[in-house]
Amino acid sequence: MSAVIEPGARAPHTSIAAGAPSRAVVFDARGDVPLDTFLAQVRGVAAMLPPGLHAINLCEDRYRFLVAFCAIAMRGQTNLLPPSRAAGAVDEAMAQHPDSYCIGDGDLSPAPARYLRLPEVLPERIGDTPLLDDDALVAIGYTSGSTGRPQANPKTWGSFRRSTAQNLAALSDLWEAEGDAHVVATVPPQHMYGMEMSVLLPLLGPVAVHAARPFFPEDVAQALAHARAPRILVTTPVHLRALLVSGCTLPPLRAIVSATAPLSAELAREAEARFGCEVREVFGSTETCVIARRRTACETAWTPLPGVRVVPQPDGTAVHAPHLETPVVLADLVEVQPDGGFLLRGRNADLLEIAGKRASLGDMTRKLLAIPGVEDGIVFQLDEPGEGGVRRIAALAVAPALDESHILAALRRTLDPVFLPRPLRCVAMLPRNETGKLPRETLAELLAGL
């Protein structure tokens, strides 16, 4: 089955899901869920939703998330996707949207106000395939907060359709022209990367997704064993590193897709050698969705997706794309190549100037992680200025066999003394969220508590 939409295509009303009634949308150990069953349950859940304009989709099971997502959109409501499903983040989202309710698939304690728990057996209702207008506001995603306070980003059905067409163009060489792919994703569907790769692809393309969100390496291997070839693992550098360290054996893979954090060439090469498949890194943001791809093991430049153009400017990079109504400016700094590809040169917020010298927080983090014995780490700048009005540089490192003085001594060999992180603290683990990101507020709280 081929993709049913083309980049730039527009339609006033389109189906919420594409393909033959018998094609698999989701699978797990129990088998496939065909499209006609899925749509019947979407209609059934839509009929039981309470009134409101917004719904916070807290479903852990990916299939139930998909059903709830489509049912909410079918009712003309908007899915709210807060940066975290922690009670505080949910309460804040509900306070910002007083007309909202929460929907989930588990017993939450404490349960949010106006919480609807999906029944064990989802209701079904016969009817036509739900249609959505391109202008329908189907979701509001939030940035992770890794560079500051999470920001809301509204997404229309039309923008999702067009960005999915681009993703299909970027990935469809991984399966046969008239075939399909089975995806296992370690990222939550509430995150925009998870939304694109594990919600929109199975809705609009020849893709079936595993119902679970496996976390530990053994769970990932088991989920992949439920899949049929070609198998594609959608994951993050943190999960990929854990798979390699575990020594876990995976079923044959067609490809691994990675995003949410920079993937080193060394890690990509090791993964390709171990698992015998291509590691394809995608680049994007909550604001833009995926806009470029590369094979990190052998490529440094990014190839823009069809119709995407990046334009450097003083405060970052303007992204032009078919699914964006207007250009979006990212803080990332790029160097555009003659063929239209581009190199990342850091983020505007990462660039530091102290005593007339310049450095990048991202580059300093890479040097910290390159120290033998450092398993994880981050270099960041504190909000409060120190002596002389300069904001200090701090670092957190996971290095069980090293002490802080050893790490600082190693950094002195690669960093100018004015950029040495002080304080540098060793911790048992970093407070990474579900996609491996490190929210800035959490880093500051952890450092303050040491």
C-alpha positions in Angstrom: 0.0 0.0 0.0 1.4 3.4 -0.9 1.1 6.7 0.9 -2.2 8.3 0.3 -1.1 11.9 0.5 1.5 14.0 -1.2 3.6 16.9 0.2 1.7 20.1 -0.2 -1.6 18.4 -0.9 -4.7 20.1 0.6 -8.2 19.0 1.1 -11.1 20.5 3.1 -12.0 17.1 4.6 -9.9 14.0 4.9 -10.2 10.6 6.6 -8.8 10.4 10.1 -7.1 7.1 9.0 -6.2 5.7 5.6 -6.0 2.3 4.0 -8.0 -0.9 3.5 -10.4 -1.9 6.3 -8.3 -5.1 7.0 -4.9 -3.4 7.2 -3.2 -3.5 10.6 -3.0 -0.3 12.5 -1.6 -1.7 15.8 -0.2 -5.1 16.9 1.1 -6.8 20.0 1.4 -10.3 21.4 -2.3 -10.9 20.7 -2.0 -10.1 17.0 -3.2 -7.3 14.8 -5.9 -4.7 15.2 -7.4 -4.0 11.8 -8.4 -0.5 10.7 -12.2 -1.3 10.7 -12.1 -2.4 14.4 -10.0 0.6 15.3 -12.5 3.0 13.7 -15.4 1.3 15.3 -13.8 1.9 18.7 -12.9 5.5 17.8 -16.6 6.1 17.1 -17.6 4.3 20.3 -15.2 6.2 22.6 -16.1 9.5 20.8 -19.8 8.9 21.9 -18.8 8.6 25.6 -16.6 11.7 25.8 -17.8 14.6 28.1 -18.3 18.1 26.7 -15.3 20.5 26.6 -12.9 22.0 24.2 -9.7 20.3 25.3 -8.7 16.9 26.6 -5.4 15.9 28.2 -4.6 12.5 26.7 -2.8 10.5 29.4 -3.1 7.0 28.0 -0.1 4.8 28.6 -1.1 2.1 26.1 -0.3 3.4 22.6 -3.3 1.8 21.1 -5.7 3.4 23.6 -3.8 6.7 23.1 -4.5 6.4 19.3 -8.2 5.6 19.9 -8.6 8.5 22.4 -6.6 10.9 20.1 -8.9 10.2 17.2 -12.1 10.2 19.3 -11.2 13.6 20.8 -10.5 15.0 17.3 -13.7 13.5 15.9 -15.7 15.3 18.6 -14.1 18.6 17.6 -12.0 18.8 20.7 -8.2 19.4 21.0 -5.7 16.9 22.4 -3.5 18.6 25.1 0.0 17.0 25.2 1.8 18.5 28.3 5.6 18.0 28.5 5.1 15.6 31.4 2.3 13.4 32.7 3.4 14.3 36.3 0.5 15.6 38.4 1.9 19.2 38.5 2.2 19.4 34.7 -1.3 18.1 34.3 -2.7 20.5 36.9 -1.0 23.4 35.1 -2.3 22.4 31.7 -5.8 22.2 33.2 -5.5 25.6 34.8 -4.5 27.1 31.5 -7.5 25.4 29.8 -10.4 25.5 32.3 -12.7 23.8 29.8 -10.5 20.7 29.7 -10.9 17.2 31.1 -8.4 14.2 31.3 -8.7 10.8 29.6 -6.5 7.8 30.5 -6.3 4.1 30.7 -5.3 3.5 34.3 -6.3 4.2 37.9 -4.3 7.4 38.8 -3.6 8.3 42.4 -4.3 11.1 42.9 -6.6 11.3 39.9 -6.8 14.6 38.1 -10.0 16.6 38.3 -12.5 15.6 35.6 -10.8 12.3 34.8 -12.4 9.8 32.4 -10.9 6.3 32.6 -11.4 4.3 29.5 -13.2 0.9 30.1 -11.3 -2.3 29.8 -13.4 -3.3 26.8 -13.6 -0.3 24.4 -17.1 0.4 23.1 -17.7 0.0 19.3 -20.1 1.9 17.1 -20.9 1.4 13.4 -20.6 4.4 11.1 -18.7 6.2 8.4 -15.0 6.9 8.6 -14.5 10.1 10.6 -13.5 13.1 8.5 -11.5 16.1 9.7 -11.2 19.6 8.3 -7.6 20.7 7.5 -8.1 23.7 9.8 -9.2 21.6 12.7 -7.0 22.2 15.8 -6.3 18.5 16.8 -3.4 18.9 19.2 -1.4 21.3 21.3 2.1 20.0 21.9 4.6 21.5 24.4 8.4 21.9 24.2 10.3 19.8 26.6 11.6 22.7 28.8 15.2 21.7 28.3 16.0 25.4 27.4 13.5 27.1 29.6 9.7 27.0 30.4 7.7 24.7 28.1 6.0 26.5 25.3 2.7 25.5 23.7 2.5 24.7 19.9 -0.9 24.3 18.2 -1.1 21.7 15.5 -3.9 21.5 12.8 -4.9 18.3 11.0 -3.7 19.8 7.8 -0.2 20.5 9.2 -0.1 17.0 10.5 -1.1 15.5 7.2 1.6 17.4 5.3 4.3 16.7 7.8 3.4 13.0 7.7 3.7 13.0 3.9 7.2 14.3 4.3 8.1 11.7 6.9 6.7 8.9 4.7 8.9 10.3 1.8 11.9 10.2 4.2 11.3 6.6 5.5 9.3 4.8 2.7 12.5 3.3 1.2 12.7 1.1 4.3 9.9 -1.1 3.1 8.6 -2.4 -0.2 6.6 -0.1 -2.4 3.3 -2.0 -2.0 4.2 -3.3 1.5 4.1 -2.0 5.0 6.4 -1.7 8.1 6.0 -2.7 11.7 7.2 -0.1 14.2 8.2 -0.5 17.8 8.6 2.8 19.6 10.3 3.5 23.0 9.1 7.1 23.0 5.7 8.2 24.4 3.0 9.2 22.0 2.5 12.5 23.9 5.9 13.7 22.7 5.9 15.3 19.2 8.6 12.8 17.9 6.4 9.9 19.3 3.3 11.6 17.8 4.9 11.7 14.4 6.5 8.3 14.3 4.0 6.2 16.3 0.6 7.9 15.9 0.5 9.7 12.6 2.4 7.2 10.6 0.1 4.3 11.4 -2.9 6.5 10.9 -1.9 7.9 7.5 0.7 5.5 6.1 1.4 1.8 5.5 2.7 1.3 9.1 1.5 -0.7 12.1 2.8 0.2 15.5 3.2 -1.9 18.7 0.7 -1.1 21.3 3.2 -0.9 24.2 6.0 1.5 25.0 8.8 -0.8 25.9 11.4 0.7 28.2 14.0 -1.9 29.3 16.1 -3.7 26.6 14.4 -7.0 27.2 11.0 -5.4 26.7 12.2 -3.9 23.4 13.4 -7.2 22.2 10.1 -8.9 23.1 8.1 -6.2 21.4 10.2 -6.5 18.2 9.6 -10.3 18.3 5.9 -9.6 18.0 6.5 -7.6 14.8 6.7 -8.8 11.3 9.5 -7.7 8.9 10.5 -5.1 8.0 10.9 -4.1 11.6 11.8 -0.5 12.5 12.8 0.6 16.0 11.9 4.2 16.8 14.0 5.3 19.8 16.4 7.8 21.4 20.2 7.9 21.9 19.7 7.1 25.6 17.6 3.9 24.8 20.0 3.0 22.0 23.0 3.2 24.4 21.1 1.0 27.0 20.4 -1.6 24.3 24.1 -1.8 23.4 25.3 -2.0 27.0 22.8 -4.7 27.8 24.1 -7.1 25.2 20.5 -7.9 24.4 19.8 -9.8 21.1 17.2 -8.2 18.9 15.3 -9.8 16.0 16.5 -8.7 12.5 15.9 -5.0 12.0 15.4 -3.0 8.8 16.4 0.3 10.5 16.6 2.2 13.7 15.3 5.8 13.8 16.7 8.1 16.5 15.9 11.6 17.7 15.3 13.9 20.7 19.0 14.4 21.4 22.2 14.5 19.4 23.4 11.0 18.3 27.2 10.6 18.2 28.7 9.0 15.1 30.5 6.5 17.4 27.2 5.3 18.9 25.5 5.1 15.5 28.4 3.0 14.1 28.4 0.7 17.1 24.6 0.2 16.7 24.8 -0.4 13.0 27.6 -3.0 13.5 25.7 -4.8 16.4 22.2 -4.8 14.9 23.1 -5.1 11.2 20.9 -2.2 10.0 21.0 1.5 9.2 20.6 4.0 12.0 18.7 6.9 10.6 18.7 10.1 12.7 15.9 12.7 12.2 16.1 16.3 13.2 13.1 18.5 14.2 11.4 20.2 17.0 8.0 20.5 18.6 7.6 23.8 16.7 8.5 22.3 13.3 8.0 18.6 13.5 10.7 16.5 11.6 12.5 18.6 8.9 15.7 16.6 8.0 17.4 13.3 8.2 20.9 11.8 8.0 22.7 8.5 8.4 24.8 9.6 11.3 27.4 6.7 11.1 28.7 8.1 7.8 27.1 11.5 7.3 27.6 14.8 9.2 25.3 17.0 7.0 21.5 16.9 7.3 19.3 16.3 4.2 16.1 18.4 4.4 12.9 16.6 3.8 10.9 17.4 0.6 10.0 21.1 0.4 12.0 22.1 3.5 14.4 25.0 3.3 16.5 26.4 6.1 17.8 30.0 6.1 20.4 31.1 8.6 19.7 34.4 10.4 21.3 36.3 13.3 19.0 34.8 16.0 19.0 31.2 14.7 17.5 29.5 11.6 14.3 30.1 9.8 12.6 26.9 8.7 10.4 27.0 5.6 8.3 23.9 5.0 5.0 22.9 3.3 3.3 22.0 6.6 4.2 25.4 8.2 1.9 28.3 7.5 4.7 30.7 8.2 8.5 30.2 8.7 9.5 29.1 12.2 12.7 30.4 13.7 14.7 27.8 15.7 17.6 28.7 18.1 19.8 26.2 16.2 22.7 27.7 14.2 23.3 26.0 10.8 25.7 26.2 7.9 24.0 25.6 4.6 25.8 23.5 2.0 25.8 24.1 -1.7 23.4 21.1 -2.3 20.9 22.4 0.3 22.0 20.2 3.1 23.1 21.8 6.3 25.5 21.3 9.3 24.4 22.1 12.8 26.7 24.5 14.6 25.1 24.6 18.0 22.3 26.6 19.5 22.1 30.3 20.0 21.4 29.8 23.7 24.4 27.4 24.0 27.0 30.0 22.9 28.9 31.6 25.7 31.3 34.5 25.8 33.5 34.9 28.9 36.5 37.2 29.2 36.5 37.7 25.4 36.5 33.9 24.7 33.7 31.8 23.1 32.6 28.3 23.7 29.4 26.1 23.3 27.6 24.3 26.0 26.9 21.5 23.6 30.6 21.1 22.7 31.5 21.1 26.4 29.0 18.4 27.1 30.5 16.3 24.3 33.9 16.7 25.8 32.6 15.7 29.2 31.0 12.5 27.7 34.2 11.7 25.9 36.1 11.2 29.2 36.6 7.4 29.8 34.4 6.4 32.8 31.8 9.1 32.3 28.5 7.3 31.5 26.3 10.3 31.2 26.6 14.0 31.8 25.5 17.6 31.0 27.1 21.0 31.1 24.8 23.9 31.6 24.7 27.5 32.7 23.2 28.7 35.9 20.5 31.3 35.9 21.9 33.4 38.8 25.0 35.4 38.1 28.1 34.9 40.2 31.0 37.2 41.0 31.4 39.9 38.4 27.8 39.4 37.1 28.8 36.3 35.0 26.5 33.3 35.1 28.5 30.3 36.2 28.9 27.1 34.3 27.9 23.9 36.1 28.1 20.2 35.3 26.5 16.9 36.4 28.2 13.6 35.6 27.4 10.0 36.1 30.8 8.3 36.6 30.7 5.5 39.2 34.5 4.8 39.1 35.6 8.5 39.0 35.6 11.4 41.4 35.0 15.0 40.7 38.6 16.0 40.8 39.5 13.4 38.2 36.8 14.6 35.8 37.9 18.3 36.3 41.5 17.3 35.6 40.5 15.6 32.3 38.4 18.6 31.3 41.4 20.9 31.9 43.1 19.2 29.0 40.4 20.1 26.6 38.7 23.3 27.9 39.9 26.8 28.5 40.1 27.4 32.3 37.4 30.1 32.1 34.9 27.5 30.9 35.7 24.8 33.5 32.3 24.0 35.2 32.2 25.0 38.8 30.4 23.4 40.4 30.8 19.9 38.9 29.0 17.2 40.8 28.8 13.4 40.4 25.4 11.9 40.7 24.0 8.4 40.5 21.8 9.3 37.5 20.6 12.3 35.6 16.9 13.2 35.8 16.1 12.5 32.1 12.5 12.5 31.1 10.7 9.8 28.9 12.5 11.0 25.8 16.0 11.4 27.3 15.8 15.1 27.6 16.9 17.1 30.7 14.4 19.8 31.7 16.3 22.9 32.8 14.3 23.3 36.0 15.0 19.8 37.1 18.7 20.2 36.6 18.7 23.3 38.7 16.7 21.6 41.5 19.0 18.6 41.5 22.1 20.7 41.7 20.6 22.8 44.5 19.9 19.7 46.5 23.5 18.4 46.4 
